Amino acid sequence: MSYLNPAEAAEKLEIGYKSLLRLLKRGVLTGAIKVHRSWQIPLKAIEEYKASLNIPEGYLTIAEIAEQLNLTELWVGRLIRAC
């Protein structure tokens, strides 16, 4: 089985590192284990989680919006919450 470290998993999911840690603490990514104070996340768990999101075709992630607007993901999140 192939495992990813948290930075790789966050990049694969297109979310921030802290958001990934929240998913790990909630037990959303099944099979993730902690080895010497560092998480190891199965690639299969990442793929299953992405498939469970059911993002409609044509929708953009916050990361994609931030890149297109040349803003940080934090600012895009603040703009979304302000609406």
mmCIF file of the N, C-alpha and C atoms, coordinates in Angstrom:
data_MODEL
# 
_entry.id   MODEL 
# 
loop_
_atom_site.group_PDB 
_atom_site.id 
_atom_site.type_symbol 
_atom_site.label_atom_id 
_atom_site.label_alt_id 
_atom_site.label_comp_id 
_atom_site.label_asym_id 
_atom_site.label_entity_id 
_atom_site.label_seq_id 
_atom_site.pdbx_PDB_ins_code 
_atom_site.Cartn_x 
_atom_site.Cartn_y 
_atom_site.Cartn_z 
_atom_site.occupancy 
_atom_site.B_iso_or_equiv 
_atom_site.pdbx_formal_charge 
_atom_site.auth_seq_id 
_atom_site.auth_comp_id 
_atom_site.auth_asym_id 
_atom_site.auth_atom_id 
_atom_site.pdbx_PDB_model_num 
ATOM 1   N N  . MET A 1 1  ? 0.854   -1.178 0.000   1.00 0.00 ? 1  MET A N  1 
ATOM 2   C CA . MET A 1 1  ? 0.000   0.000  0.000   1.00 0.00 ? 1  MET A CA 1 
ATOM 3   C C  . MET A 1 1  ? 0.898   1.239  0.000   1.00 0.00 ? 1  MET A C  1 
ATOM 4   N N  . SER A 1 2  ? 0.491   2.222  -0.767  1.00 0.00 ? 2  SER A N  1 
ATOM 5   C CA . SER A 1 2  ? 1.255   3.453  -0.899  1.00 0.00 ? 2  SER A CA 1 
ATOM 6   C C  . SER A 1 2  ? 0.737   4.499  0.099   1.00 0.00 ? 2  SER A C  1 
ATOM 7   N N  . TYR A 1 3  ? 1.677   5.155  0.793   1.00 0.00 ? 3  TYR A N  1 
ATOM 8   C CA . TYR A 1 3  ? 1.320   6.168  1.781   1.00 0.00 ? 3  TYR A CA 1 
ATOM 9   C C  . TYR A 1 3  ? 1.881   7.526  1.377   1.00 0.00 ? 3  TYR A C  1 
ATOM 10  N N  . LEU A 1 4  ? 1.182   8.579  1.795   1.00 0.00 ? 4  LEU A N  1 
ATOM 11  C CA . LEU A 1 4  ? 1.629   9.949  1.573   1.00 0.00 ? 4  LEU A CA 1 
ATOM 12  C C  . LEU A 1 4  ? 1.862   10.624 2.910   1.00 0.00 ? 4  LEU A C  1 
ATOM 13  N N  . ASN A 1 5  ? 2.777   11.590 2.933   1.00 0.00 ? 5  ASN A N  1 
ATOM 14  C CA . ASN A 1 5  ? 2.919   12.393 4.144   1.00 0.00 ? 5  ASN A CA 1 
ATOM 15  C C  . ASN A 1 5  ? 1.857   13.498 4.092   1.00 0.00 ? 5  ASN A C  1 
ATOM 16  N N  . PRO A 1 6  ? 1.630   14.218 5.179   1.00 0.00 ? 6  PRO A N  1 
ATOM 17  C CA . PRO A 1 6  ? 0.572   15.224 5.203   1.00 0.00 ? 6  PRO A CA 1 
ATOM 18  C C  . PRO A 1 6  ? 0.698   16.302 4.124   1.00 0.00 ? 6  PRO A C  1 
ATOM 19  N N  . ALA A 1 7  ? 1.898   16.769 3.834   1.00 0.00 ? 7  ALA A N  1 
ATOM 20  C CA . ALA A 1 7  ? 2.077   17.802 2.811   1.00 0.00 ? 7  ALA A CA 1 
ATOM 21  C C  . ALA A 1 7  ? 1.650   17.277 1.442   1.00 0.00 ? 7  ALA A C  1 
ATOM 22  N N  . GLU A 1 8  ? 2.035   16.043 1.129   1.00 0.00 ? 8  GLU A N  1 
ATOM 23  C CA . GLU A 1 8  ? 1.661   15.445 -0.153  1.00 0.00 ? 8  GLU A CA 1 
ATOM 24  C C  . GLU A 1 8  ? 0.154   15.224 -0.239  1.00 0.00 ? 8  GLU A C  1 
ATOM 25  N N  . ALA A 1 9  ? -0.437  14.761 0.865   1.00 0.00 ? 9  ALA A N  1 
ATOM 26  C CA . ALA A 1 9  ? -1.876  14.504 0.888   1.00 0.00 ? 9  ALA A CA 1 
ATOM 27  C C  . ALA A 1 9  ? -2.664  15.804 0.741   1.00 0.00 ? 9  ALA A C  1 
ATOM 28  N N  . ALA A 1 10 ? -2.224  16.854 1.420   1.00 0.00 ? 10 ALA A N  1 
ATOM 29  C CA . ALA A 1 10 ? -2.907  18.155 1.315   1.00 0.00 ? 10 ALA A CA 1 
ATOM 30  C C  . ALA A 1 10 ? -2.844  18.665 -0.118  1.00 0.00 ? 10 ALA A C  1 
ATOM 31  N N  . GLU A 1 11 ? -1.694  18.507 -0.754  1.00 0.00 ? 11 GLU A N  1 
ATOM 32  C CA . GLU A 1 11 ? -1.553  18.946 -2.148  1.00 0.00 ? 11 GLU A CA 1 
ATOM 33  C C  . GLU A 1 11 ? -2.471  18.138 -3.063  1.00 0.00 ? 11 GLU A C  1 
ATOM 34  N N  . LYS A 1 12 ? -2.534  16.841 -2.844  1.00 0.00 ? 12 LYS A N  1 
ATOM 35  C CA . LYS A 1 12 ? -3.376  15.959 -3.661  1.00 0.00 ? 12 LYS A CA 1 
ATOM 36  C C  . LYS A 1 12 ? -4.857  16.314 -3.500  1.00 0.00 ? 12 LYS A C  1 
ATOM 37  N N  . LEU A 1 13 ? -5.246  16.691 -2.273  1.00 0.00 ? 13 LEU A N  1 
ATOM 38  C CA . LEU A 1 13 ? -6.636  17.059 -2.013  1.00 0.00 ? 13 LEU A CA 1 
ATOM 39  C C  . LEU A 1 13 ? -6.928  18.526 -2.330  1.00 0.00 ? 13 LEU A C  1 
ATOM 40  N N  . GLU A 1 14 ? -5.866  19.283 -2.624  1.00 0.00 ? 14 GLU A N  1 
ATOM 41  C CA . GLU A 1 14 ? -5.990  20.707 -2.918  1.00 0.00 ? 14 GLU A CA 1 
ATOM 42  C C  . GLU A 1 14 ? -6.605  21.468 -1.739  1.00 0.00 ? 14 GLU A C  1 
ATOM 43  N N  . ILE A 1 15 ? -6.108  21.137 -0.544  1.00 0.00 ? 15 ILE A N  1 
ATOM 44  C CA . ILE A 1 15 ? -6.538  21.833 0.671   1.00 0.00 ? 15 ILE A CA 1 
ATOM 45  C C  . ILE A 1 15 ? -5.287  22.237 1.447   1.00 0.00 ? 15 ILE A C  1 
ATOM 46  N N  . GLY A 1 16 ? -5.472  23.063 2.426   1.00 0.00 ? 16 GLY A N  1 
ATOM 47  C CA . GLY A 1 16 ? -4.361  23.479 3.261   1.00 0.00 ? 16 GLY A CA 1 
ATOM 48  C C  . GLY A 1 16 ? -3.956  22.398 4.248   1.00 0.00 ? 16 GLY A C  1 
ATOM 49  N N  . TYR A 1 17 ? -2.749  22.557 4.769   1.00 0.00 ? 17 TYR A N  1 
ATOM 50  C CA . TYR A 1 17 ? -2.192  21.595 5.718   1.00 0.00 ? 17 TYR A CA 1 
ATOM 51  C C  . TYR A 1 17 ? -3.067  21.475 6.967   1.00 0.00 ? 17 TYR A C  1 
ATOM 52  N N  . LYS A 1 18 ? -3.516  22.614 7.500   1.00 0.00 ? 18 LYS A N  1 
ATOM 53  C CA . LYS A 1 18 ? -4.341  22.589 8.712   1.00 0.00 ? 18 LYS A CA 1 
ATOM 54  C C  . LYS A 1 18 ? -5.697  21.936 8.454   1.00 0.00 ? 18 LYS A C  1 
ATOM 55  N N  . SER A 1 19 ? -6.249  22.142 7.267   1.00 0.00 ? 19 SER A N  1 
ATOM 56  C CA . SER A 1 19 ? -7.515  21.480 6.922   1.00 0.00 ? 19 SER A CA 1 
ATOM 57  C C  . SER A 1 19 ? -7.323  19.971 6.880   1.00 0.00 ? 19 SER A C  1 
ATOM 58  N N  . LEU A 1 20 ? -6.189  19.538 6.355   1.00 0.00 ? 20 LEU A N  1 
ATOM 59  C CA . LEU A 1 20 ? -5.893  18.110 6.321   1.00 0.00 ? 20 LEU A CA 1 
ATOM 60  C C  . LEU A 1 20 ? -5.783  17.557 7.741   1.00 0.00 ? 20 LEU A C  1 
ATOM 61  N N  . LEU A 1 21 ? -5.101  18.278 8.619   1.00 0.00 ? 21 LEU A N  1 
ATOM 62  C CA . LEU A 1 21 ? -4.975  17.815 10.006  1.00 0.00 ? 21 LEU A CA 1 
ATOM 63  C C  . LEU A 1 21 ? -6.336  17.691 10.676  1.00 0.00 ? 21 LEU A C  1 
ATOM 64  N N  . ARG A 1 22 ? -7.259  18.597 10.359  1.00 0.00 ? 22 ARG A N  1 
ATOM 65  C CA . ARG A 1 22 ? -8.620  18.498 10.916  1.00 0.00 ? 22 ARG A CA 1 
ATOM 66  C C  . ARG A 1 22 ? -9.301  17.218 10.425  1.00 0.00 ? 22 ARG A C  1 
ATOM 67  N N  . LEU A 1 23 ? -9.124  16.890 9.146   1.00 0.00 ? 23 LEU A N  1 
ATOM 68  C CA . LEU A 1 23 ? -9.706  15.649 8.615   1.00 0.00 ? 23 LEU A CA 1 
ATOM 69  C C  . LEU A 1 23 ? -9.114  14.431 9.320   1.00 0.00 ? 23 LEU A C  1 
ATOM 70  N N  . LEU A 1 24 ? -7.813  14.456 9.545   1.00 0.00 ? 24 LEU A N  1 
ATOM 71  C CA . LEU A 1 24 ? -7.158  13.340 10.231  1.00 0.00 ? 24 LEU A CA 1 
ATOM 72  C C  . LEU A 1 24 ? -7.669  13.191 11.656  1.00 0.00 ? 24 LEU A C  1 
ATOM 73  N N  . LYS A 1 25 ? -7.790  14.302 12.363  1.00 0.00 ? 25 LYS A N  1 
ATOM 74  C CA . LYS A 1 25 ? -8.246  14.240 13.760  1.00 0.00 ? 25 LYS A CA 1 
ATOM 75  C C  . LYS A 1 25 ? -9.688  13.756 13.856  1.00 0.00 ? 25 LYS A C  1 
ATOM 76  N N  . ARG A 1 26 ? -10.514 14.058 12.841  1.00 0.00 ? 26 ARG A N  1 
ATOM 77  C CA . ARG A 1 26 ? -11.904 13.603 12.832  1.00 0.00 ? 26 ARG A CA 1 
ATOM 78  C C  . ARG A 1 26 ? -12.026 12.161 12.360  1.00 0.00 ? 26 ARG A C  1 
ATOM 79  N N  . GLY A 1 27 ? -10.933 11.582 11.864  1.00 0.00 ? 27 GLY A N  1 
ATOM 80  C CA . GLY A 1 27 ? -10.952 10.194 11.409  1.00 0.00 ? 27 GLY A CA 1 
ATOM 81  C C  . GLY A 1 27 ? -11.581 10.004 10.043  1.00 0.00 ? 27 GLY A C  1 
ATOM 82  N N  . VAL A 1 28 ? -11.631 11.056 9.250   1.00 0.00 ? 28 VAL A N  1 
ATOM 83  C CA . VAL A 1 28 ? -12.250 10.993 7.928   1.00 0.00 ? 28 VAL A CA 1 
ATOM 84  C C  . VAL A 1 28 ? -11.420 10.176 6.945   1.00 0.00 ? 28 VAL A C  1 
ATOM 85  N N  . LEU A 1 29 ? -10.108 10.255 7.050   1.00 0.00 ? 29 LEU A N  1 
ATOM 86  C CA . LEU A 1 29 ? -9.224  9.531  6.134   1.00 0.00 ? 29 LEU A CA 1 
ATOM 87  C C  . LEU A 1 29 ? -8.870  8.182  6.758   1.00 0.00 ? 29 LEU A C  1 
ATOM 88  N N  . THR A 1 30 ? -9.615  7.166  6.378   1.00 0.00 ? 30 THR A N  1 
ATOM 89  C CA . THR A 1 30 ? -9.472  5.847  6.988   1.00 0.00 ? 30 THR A CA 1 
ATOM 90  C C  . THR A 1 30 ? -8.117  5.226  6.668   1.00 0.00 ? 30 THR A C  1 
ATOM 91  N N  . GLY A 1 31 ? -7.553  4.602  7.657   1.00 0.00 ? 31 GLY A N  1 
ATOM 92  C CA . GLY A 1 31 ? -6.289  3.914  7.499   1.00 0.00 ? 31 GLY A CA 1 
ATOM 93  C C  . GLY A 1 31 ? -5.069  4.783  7.773   1.00 0.00 ? 31 GLY A C  1 
ATOM 94  N N  . ALA A 1 32 ? -5.282  6.071  8.053   1.00 0.00 ? 32 ALA A N  1 
ATOM 95  C CA . ALA A 1 32 ? -4.153  6.955  8.363   1.00 0.00 ? 32 ALA A CA 1 
ATOM 96  C C  . ALA A 1 32 ? -3.564  6.561  9.711   1.00 0.00 ? 32 ALA A C  1 
ATOM 97  N N  . ILE A 1 33 ? -2.244  6.535  9.762   1.00 0.00 ? 33 ILE A N  1 
ATOM 98  C CA . ILE A 1 33 ? -1.574  6.159  11.005  1.00 0.00 ? 33 ILE A CA 1 
ATOM 99  C C  . ILE A 1 33 ? -0.520  7.210  11.353  1.00 0.00 ? 33 ILE A C  1 
ATOM 100 N N  . LYS A 1 34 ? -0.211  7.284  12.631  1.00 0.00 ? 34 LYS A N  1 
ATOM 101 C CA . LYS A 1 34 ? 0.815   8.203  13.095  1.00 0.00 ? 34 LYS A CA 1 
ATOM 102 C C  . LYS A 1 34 ? 2.080   7.398  13.397  1.00 0.00 ? 34 LYS A C  1 
ATOM 103 N N  . VAL A 1 35 ? 3.175   7.797  12.746  1.00 0.00 ? 35 VAL A N  1 
ATOM 104 C CA . VAL A 1 35 ? 4.458   7.133  12.933  1.00 0.00 ? 35 VAL A CA 1 
ATOM 105 C C  . VAL A 1 35 ? 5.463   8.182  13.376  1.00 0.00 ? 35 VAL A C  1 
ATOM 106 N N  . HIS A 1 36 ? 5.975   8.040  14.574  1.00 0.00 ? 36 HIS A N  1 
ATOM 107 C CA . HIS A 1 36 ? 6.952   8.994  15.105  1.00 0.00 ? 36 HIS A CA 1 
ATOM 108 C C  . HIS A 1 36 ? 6.482   10.445 14.962  1.00 0.00 ? 36 HIS A C  1 
ATOM 109 N N  . ARG A 1 37 ? 5.307   10.731 15.458  1.00 0.00 ? 37 ARG A N  1 
ATOM 110 C CA . ARG A 1 37 ? 4.729   12.089 15.465  1.00 0.00 ? 37 ARG A CA 1 
ATOM 111 C C  . ARG A 1 37 ? 4.415   12.633 14.073  1.00 0.00 ? 37 ARG A C  1 
ATOM 112 N N  . SER A 1 38 ? 4.385   11.794 13.054  1.00 0.00 ? 38 SER A N  1 
ATOM 113 C CA . SER A 1 38 ? 4.060   12.232 11.701  1.00 0.00 ? 38 SER A CA 1 
ATOM 114 C C  . SER A 1 38 ? 3.013   11.292 11.108  1.00 0.00 ? 38 SER A C  1 
ATOM 115 N N  . TRP A 1 39 ? 2.023   11.867 10.453  1.00 0.00 ? 39 TRP A N  1 
ATOM 116 C CA . TRP A 1 39 ? 0.969   11.072 9.851   1.00 0.00 ? 39 TRP A CA 1 
ATOM 117 C C  . TRP A 1 39 ? 1.423   10.436 8.550   1.00 0.00 ? 39 TRP A C  1 
ATOM 118 N N  . GLN A 1 40 ? 0.938   9.230  8.304   1.00 0.00 ? 40 GLN A N  1 
ATOM 119 C CA . GLN A 1 40 ? 1.102   8.522  7.038   1.00 0.00 ? 40 GLN A CA 1 
ATOM 120 C C  . GLN A 1 40 ? -0.310  8.199  6.553   1.00 0.00 ? 40 GLN A C  1 
ATOM 121 N N  . ILE A 1 41 ? -0.664  8.719  5.376   1.00 0.00 ? 41 ILE A N  1 
ATOM 122 C CA . ILE A 1 41 ? -2.030  8.601  4.877   1.00 0.00 ? 41 ILE A CA 1 
ATOM 123 C C  . ILE A 1 41 ? -2.042  7.725  3.628   1.00 0.00 ? 41 ILE A C  1 
ATOM 124 N N  . PRO A 1 42 ? -2.872  6.672  3.631   1.00 0.00 ? 42 PRO A N  1 
ATOM 125 C CA . PRO A 1 42 ? -2.938  5.812  2.452   1.00 0.00 ? 42 PRO A CA 1 
ATOM 126 C C  . PRO A 1 42 ? -3.469  6.577  1.238   1.00 0.00 ? 42 PRO A C  1 
ATOM 127 N N  . LEU A 1 43 ? -2.854  6.373  0.097   1.00 0.00 ? 43 LEU A N  1 
ATOM 128 C CA . LEU A 1 43 ? -3.306  7.009  -1.134  1.00 0.00 ? 43 LEU A CA 1 
ATOM 129 C C  . LEU A 1 43 ? -4.753  6.636  -1.421  1.00 0.00 ? 43 LEU A C  1 
ATOM 130 N N  . LYS A 1 44 ? -5.112  5.406  -1.101  1.00 0.00 ? 44 LYS A N  1 
ATOM 131 C CA . LYS A 1 44 ? -6.490  4.937  -1.310  1.00 0.00 ? 44 LYS A CA 1 
ATOM 132 C C  . LYS A 1 44 ? -7.488  5.783  -0.508  1.00 0.00 ? 44 LYS A C  1 
ATOM 133 N N  . ALA A 1 45 ? -7.123  6.164  0.714   1.00 0.00 ? 45 ALA A N  1 
ATOM 134 C CA . ALA A 1 45 ? -8.009  6.987  1.546   1.00 0.00 ? 45 ALA A CA 1 
ATOM 135 C C  . ALA A 1 45 ? -8.218  8.365  0.927   1.00 0.00 ? 45 ALA A C  1 
ATOM 136 N N  . ILE A 1 46 ? -7.151  8.915  0.332   1.00 0.00 ? 46 ILE A N  1 
ATOM 137 C CA . ILE A 1 46 ? -7.252  10.212 -0.333  1.00 0.00 ? 46 ILE A CA 1 
ATOM 138 C C  . ILE A 1 46 ? -8.201  10.111 -1.524  1.00 0.00 ? 46 ILE A C  1 
ATOM 139 N N  . GLU A 1 47 ? -8.032  9.082  -2.331  1.00 0.00 ? 47 GLU A N  1 
ATOM 140 C CA . GLU A 1 47 ? -8.867  8.891  -3.514  1.00 0.00 ? 47 GLU A CA 1 
ATOM 141 C C  . GLU A 1 47 ? -10.333 8.666  -3.127  1.00 0.00 ? 47 GLU A C  1 
ATOM 142 N N  . GLU A 1 48 ? -10.568 7.882  -2.072  1.00 0.00 ? 48 GLU A N  1 
ATOM 143 C CA . GLU A 1 48 ? -11.938 7.632  -1.611  1.00 0.00 ? 48 GLU A CA 1 
ATOM 144 C C  . GLU A 1 48 ? -12.585 8.913  -1.100  1.00 0.00 ? 48 GLU A C  1 
ATOM 145 N N  . TYR A 1 49 ? -11.820 9.717  -0.367  1.00 0.00 ? 49 TYR A N  1 
ATOM 146 C CA . TYR A 1 49 ? -12.366 10.971 0.155   1.00 0.00 ? 49 TYR A CA 1 
ATOM 147 C C  . TYR A 1 49 ? -12.714 11.923 -0.981  1.00 0.00 ? 49 TYR A C  1 
ATOM 148 N N  . LYS A 1 50 ? -11.825 12.042 -1.974  1.00 0.00 ? 50 LYS A N  1 
ATOM 149 C CA . LYS A 1 50 ? -12.102 12.917 -3.118  1.00 0.00 ? 50 LYS A CA 1 
ATOM 150 C C  . LYS A 1 50 ? -13.358 12.456 -3.857  1.00 0.00 ? 50 LYS A C  1 
ATOM 151 N N  . ALA A 1 51 ? -13.513 11.154 -4.030  1.00 0.00 ? 51 ALA A N  1 
ATOM 152 C CA . ALA A 1 51 ? -14.688 10.615 -4.718  1.00 0.00 ? 51 ALA A CA 1 
ATOM 153 C C  . ALA A 1 51 ? -15.966 10.881 -3.928  1.00 0.00 ? 51 ALA A C  1 
ATOM 154 N N  . SER A 1 52 ? -15.866 10.900 -2.601  1.00 0.00 ? 52 SER A N  1 
ATOM 155 C CA . SER A 1 52 ? -17.057 11.116 -1.763  1.00 0.00 ? 52 SER A CA 1 
ATOM 156 C C  . SER A 1 52 ? -17.530 12.567 -1.766  1.00 0.00 ? 52 SER A C  1 
ATOM 157 N N  . LEU A 1 53 ? -16.695 13.486 -2.232  1.00 0.00 ? 53 LEU A N  1 
ATOM 158 C CA . LEU A 1 53 ? -17.064 14.893 -2.215  1.00 0.00 ? 53 LEU A CA 1 
ATOM 159 C C  . LEU A 1 53 ? -18.132 15.249 -3.244  1.00 0.00 ? 53 LEU A C  1 
ATOM 160 N N  . ASN A 1 54 ? -18.203 14.500 -4.319  1.00 0.00 ? 54 ASN A N  1 
ATOM 161 C CA . ASN A 1 54 ? -19.206 14.729 -5.363  1.00 0.00 ? 54 ASN A CA 1 
ATOM 162 C C  . ASN A 1 54 ? -19.242 16.184 -5.828  1.00 0.00 ? 54 ASN A C  1 
ATOM 163 N N  . ILE A 1 55 ? -18.103 16.719 -6.200  1.00 0.00 ? 55 ILE A N  1 
ATOM 164 C CA . ILE A 1 55 ? -18.032 18.097 -6.677  1.00 0.00 ? 55 ILE A CA 1 
ATOM 165 C C  . ILE A 1 55 ? -18.577 18.141 -8.100  1.00 0.00 ? 55 ILE A C  1 
ATOM 166 N N  . PRO A 1 56 ? -19.624 18.936 -8.338  1.00 0.00 ? 56 PRO A N  1 
ATOM 167 C CA . PRO A 1 56 ? -20.201 19.008 -9.683  1.00 0.00 ? 56 PRO A CA 1 
ATOM 168 C C  . PRO A 1 56 ? -19.186 19.501 -10.714 1.00 0.00 ? 56 PRO A C  1 
ATOM 169 N N  . GLU A 1 57 ? -19.361 19.061 -11.937 1.00 0.00 ? 57 GLU A N  1 
ATOM 170 C CA . GLU A 1 57 ? -18.483 19.458 -13.039 1.00 0.00 ? 57 GLU A CA 1 
ATOM 171 C C  . GLU A 1 57 ? -18.528 20.977 -13.225 1.00 0.00 ? 57 GLU A C  1 
ATOM 172 N N  . GLY A 1 58 ? -17.378 21.570 -13.388 1.00 0.00 ? 58 GLY A N  1 
ATOM 173 C CA . GLY A 1 58 ? -17.312 23.006 -13.633 1.00 0.00 ? 58 GLY A CA 1 
ATOM 174 C C  . GLY A 1 58 ? -17.096 23.848 -12.395 1.00 0.00 ? 58 GLY A C  1 
ATOM 175 N N  . TYR A 1 59 ? -17.205 23.262 -11.207 1.00 0.00 ? 59 TYR A N  1 
ATOM 176 C CA . TYR A 1 59 ? -16.978 24.005 -9.976  1.00 0.00 ? 59 TYR A CA 1 
ATOM 177 C C  . TYR A 1 59 ? -15.481 24.129 -9.732  1.00 0.00 ? 59 TYR A C  1 
ATOM 178 N N  . LEU A 1 60 ? -15.079 25.203 -9.098  1.00 0.00 ? 60 LEU A N  1 
ATOM 179 C CA . LEU A 1 60 ? -13.664 25.437 -8.802  1.00 0.00 ? 60 LEU A CA 1 
ATOM 180 C C  . LEU A 1 60 ? -13.405 25.252 -7.313  1.00 0.00 ? 60 LEU A C  1 
ATOM 181 N N  . THR A 1 61 ? -12.214 24.817 -6.978  1.00 0.00 ? 61 THR A N  1 
ATOM 182 C CA . THR A 1 61 ? -11.807 24.745 -5.579  1.00 0.00 ? 61 THR A CA 1 
ATOM 183 C C  . THR A 1 61 ? -11.337 26.130 -5.145  1.00 0.00 ? 61 THR A C  1 
ATOM 184 N N  . ILE A 1 62 ? -11.225 26.333 -3.851  1.00 0.00 ? 62 ILE A N  1 
ATOM 185 C CA . ILE A 1 62 ? -10.721 27.607 -3.340  1.00 0.00 ? 62 ILE A CA 1 
ATOM 186 C C  . ILE A 1 62 ? -9.314  27.858 -3.865  1.00 0.00 ? 62 ILE A C  1 
ATOM 187 N N  . ALA A 1 63 ? -8.513  26.812 -3.951  1.00 0.00 ? 63 ALA A N  1 
ATOM 188 C CA . ALA A 1 63 ? -7.148  26.959 -4.463  1.00 0.00 ? 63 ALA A CA 1 
ATOM 189 C C  . ALA A 1 63 ? -7.161  27.445 -5.911  1.00 0.00 ? 63 ALA A C  1 
ATOM 190 N N  . GLU A 1 64 ? -8.056  26.887 -6.716  1.00 0.00 ? 64 GLU A N  1 
ATOM 191 C CA . GLU A 1 64 ? -8.152  27.302 -8.120  1.00 0.00 ? 64 GLU A CA 1 
ATOM 192 C C  . GLU A 1 64 ? -8.629  28.745 -8.255  1.00 0.00 ? 64 GLU A C  1 
ATOM 193 N N  . ILE A 1 65 ? -9.598  29.129 -7.423  1.00 0.00 ? 65 ILE A N  1 
ATOM 194 C CA . ILE A 1 65 ? -10.094 30.514 -7.441  1.00 0.00 ? 65 ILE A CA 1 
ATOM 195 C C  . ILE A 1 65 ? -8.983  31.461 -7.029  1.00 0.00 ? 65 ILE A C  1 
ATOM 196 N N  . ALA A 1 66 ? -8.269  31.106 -5.965  1.00 0.00 ? 66 ALA A N  1 
ATOM 197 C CA . ALA A 1 66 ? -7.175  31.956 -5.481  1.00 0.00 ? 66 ALA A CA 1 
ATOM 198 C C  . ALA A 1 66 ? -6.117  32.139 -6.562  1.00 0.00 ? 66 ALA A C  1 
ATOM 199 N N  . GLU A 1 67 ? -5.802  31.070 -7.262  1.00 0.00 ? 67 GLU A N  1 
ATOM 200 C CA . GLU A 1 67 ? -4.789  31.154 -8.314  1.00 0.00 ? 67 GLU A CA 1 
ATOM 201 C C  . GLU A 1 67 ? -5.253  32.064 -9.452  1.00 0.00 ? 67 GLU A C  1 
ATOM 202 N N  . GLN A 1 68 ? -6.512  31.934 -9.844  1.00 0.00 ? 68 GLN A N  1 
ATOM 203 C CA . GLN A 1 68 ? -7.033  32.749 -10.941 1.00 0.00 ? 68 GLN A CA 1 
ATOM 204 C C  . GLN A 1 68 ? -7.130  34.223 -10.573 1.00 0.00 ? 68 GLN A C  1 
ATOM 205 N N  . LEU A 1 69 ? -7.434  34.511 -9.293  1.00 0.00 ? 69 LEU A N  1 
ATOM 206 C CA . LEU A 1 69 ? -7.569  35.898 -8.850  1.00 0.00 ? 69 LEU A CA 1 
ATOM 207 C C  . LEU A 1 69 ? -6.276  36.471 -8.296  1.00 0.00 ? 69 LEU A C  1 
ATOM 208 N N  . ASN A 1 70 ? -5.239  35.630 -8.256  1.00 0.00 ? 70 ASN A N  1 
ATOM 209 C CA . ASN A 1 70 ? -3.943  36.038 -7.704  1.00 0.00 ? 70 ASN A CA 1 
ATOM 210 C C  . ASN A 1 70 ? -4.084  36.507 -6.245  1.00 0.00 ? 70 ASN A C  1 
ATOM 211 N N  . LEU A 1 71 ? -4.830  35.734 -5.479  1.00 0.00 ? 71 LEU A N  1 
ATOM 212 C CA . LEU A 1 71 ? -5.032  35.979 -4.051  1.00 0.00 ? 71 LEU A CA 1 
ATOM 213 C C  . LEU A 1 71 ? -4.597  34.739 -3.282  1.00 0.00 ? 71 LEU A C  1 
ATOM 214 N N  . THR A 1 72 ? -4.494  34.877 -1.977  1.00 0.00 ? 72 THR A N  1 
ATOM 215 C CA . THR A 1 72 ? -4.213  33.703 -1.158  1.00 0.00 ? 72 THR A CA 1 
ATOM 216 C C  . THR A 1 72 ? -5.525  32.963 -0.903  1.00 0.00 ? 72 THR A C  1 
ATOM 217 N N  . GLU A 1 73 ? -5.408  31.692 -0.563  1.00 0.00 ? 73 GLU A N  1 
ATOM 218 C CA . GLU A 1 73 ? -6.596  30.908 -0.239  1.00 0.00 ? 73 GLU A CA 1 
ATOM 219 C C  . GLU A 1 73 ? -7.310  31.489 0.979   1.00 0.00 ? 73 GLU A C  1 
ATOM 220 N N  . LEU A 1 74 ? -6.543  32.042 1.906   1.00 0.00 ? 74 LEU A N  1 
ATOM 221 C CA . LEU A 1 74 ? -7.129  32.661 3.094   1.00 0.00 ? 74 LEU A CA 1 
ATOM 222 C C  . LEU A 1 74 ? -8.067  33.805 2.706   1.00 0.00 ? 74 LEU A C  1 
ATOM 223 N N  . TRP A 1 75 ? -7.613  34.662 1.788   1.00 0.00 ? 75 TRP A N  1 
ATOM 224 C CA . TRP A 1 75 ? -8.451  35.788 1.362   1.00 0.00 ? 75 TRP A CA 1 
ATOM 225 C C  . TRP A 1 75 ? -9.691  35.319 0.633   1.00 0.00 ? 75 TRP A C  1 
ATOM 226 N N  . VAL A 1 76 ? -9.563  34.319 -0.198  1.00 0.00 ? 76 VAL A N  1 
ATOM 227 C CA . VAL A 1 76 ? -10.726 33.792 -0.908  1.00 0.00 ? 76 VAL A CA 1 
ATOM 228 C C  . VAL A 1 76 ? -11.735 33.240 0.094   1.00 0.00 ? 76 VAL A C  1 
ATOM 229 N N  . GLY A 1 77 ? -11.252 32.514 1.095   1.00 0.00 ? 77 GLY A N  1 
ATOM 230 C CA . GLY A 1 77 ? -12.144 32.000 2.138   1.00 0.00 ? 77 GLY A CA 1 
ATOM 231 C C  . GLY A 1 77 ? -12.855 33.113 2.873   1.00 0.00 ? 77 GLY A C  1 
ATOM 232 N N  . ARG A 1 78 ? -12.144 34.180 3.172   1.00 0.00 ? 78 ARG A N  1 
ATOM 233 C CA . ARG A 1 78 ? -12.760 35.338 3.847   1.00 0.00 ? 78 ARG A CA 1 
ATOM 234 C C  . ARG A 1 78 ? -13.810 35.977 2.964   1.00 0.00 ? 78 ARG A C  1 
ATOM 235 N N  . LEU A 1 79 ? -13.532 36.093 1.670   1.00 0.00 ? 79 LEU A N  1 
ATOM 236 C CA . LEU A 1 79 ? -14.500 36.679 0.745   1.00 0.00 ? 79 LEU A CA 1 
ATOM 237 C C  . LEU A 1 79 ? -15.759 35.824 0.654   1.00 0.00 ? 79 LEU A C  1 
ATOM 238 N N  . ILE A 1 80 ? -15.595 34.513 0.636   1.00 0.00 ? 80 ILE A N  1 
ATOM 239 C CA . ILE A 1 80 ? -16.730 33.620 0.565   1.00 0.00 ? 80 ILE A CA 1 
ATOM 240 C C  . ILE A 1 80 ? -17.587 33.728 1.815   1.00 0.00 ? 80 ILE A C  1 
ATOM 241 N N  . ARG A 1 81 ? -16.949 33.761 2.982   1.00 0.00 ? 81 ARG A N  1 
ATOM 242 C CA . ARG A 1 81 ? -17.685 33.863 4.246   1.00 0.00 ? 81 ARG A CA 1 
ATOM 243 C C  . ARG A 1 81 ? -18.399 35.200 4.394   1.00 0.00 ? 81 ARG A C  1 
ATOM 244 N N  . ALA A 1 82 ? -17.866 36.237 3.745   1.00 0.00 ? 82 ALA A N  1 
ATOM 245 C CA . ALA A 1 82 ? -18.462 37.569 3.859   1.00 0.00 ? 82 ALA A CA 1 
ATOM 246 C C  . ALA A 1 82 ? -19.760 37.696 3.063   1.00 0.00 ? 82 ALA A C  1 
ATOM 247 N N  . CYS A 1 83 ? -19.991 36.775 2.130   1.00 0.00 ? 83 CYS A N  1 
ATOM 248 C CA . CYS A 1 83 ? -21.189 36.863 1.270   1.00 0.00 ? 83 CYS A CA 1 
ATOM 249 C C  . CYS A 1 83 ? -22.434 36.425 1.984   1.00 0.00 ? 83 CYS A C  1 
# 
